[in-house]
Amino acid sequence: MRWIVMCNLPFSFCESEETRWPPISADTLYGDMEKVVKATERSMGEEMPKEFGLILDGWTHGSEHYLAVFV
């Protein structure tokens, strides 16, 4: 899962015969990723206070674009 996410690969990559890992279906990978997202949301929700502030800041430098999020 980390390989797919960090390398920005399509879910179908895990079904490729060229990978050396045991094959899994893209649907299985997607389902597992959904479980990680739900667990992360639940964990973050438990740690966050009832009220908080959110600041967004975006800027560019030449042709590069940046976005900062402060919570």
N, C-alpha and C positions, 0 to 999 in steps of 0.2 A: 504494500500500500504506500509506504514512504517513497519508494522508487517512482511509482506512478505520479504521485503528487509533486515531489521535488523536481522531477524532470519534465513536468507538464505533459505527460504522455496521455494518449486516449485510453479509456477503460478497455477497449478492445485489445490493447497491447498485451494484456495478460493471457490472451487466447492464442497468441502467435506461437508457431512451432519453433521460431528462432530463439525464444527465451529458454534458459536452462532450468528454470524453476518448474515444478509440477504445475500443469495447466489448471487454471480455474476459470470459470465463466465471468464475463464482464458483469453479469447480473449479480453474481456472488460478491464480487469486489465492490460494486455499488452498494449493495445491502450492508456489507461490513463497514463501509465508509459512513453510511447513514447512522449506524450504531455508534460510531466514534463521535460523530457530530452531536448526536443526542446526549451522549454521556458528557461531552465537553460542555454543552449548553447547561446541563443540569448542575455540573460541578461549579461552573462560573456563576450560575444563578444563586447557589448557596453561599458563595463567598462575597458577592456584591452587596453593598448596603441598599436599603430601600430607596434612598435618594442619592443621586450622583450627578456630576456635571460632565458634559461632553463638549470638547472643542475640536473643530476640524480646521486644518490649515493646509492650503494647497499653494504651490508655487512652481515656477519653471526656472531652469538655468540652461540657457542655450536650447537644445532640443530635448533635454531631459525634464520629465515631469515628476513632481514629488507630492506626496500627501502624508500629512501627519495627523494622527488621531490621539488625543489626550483624554483620558477618562479619570 
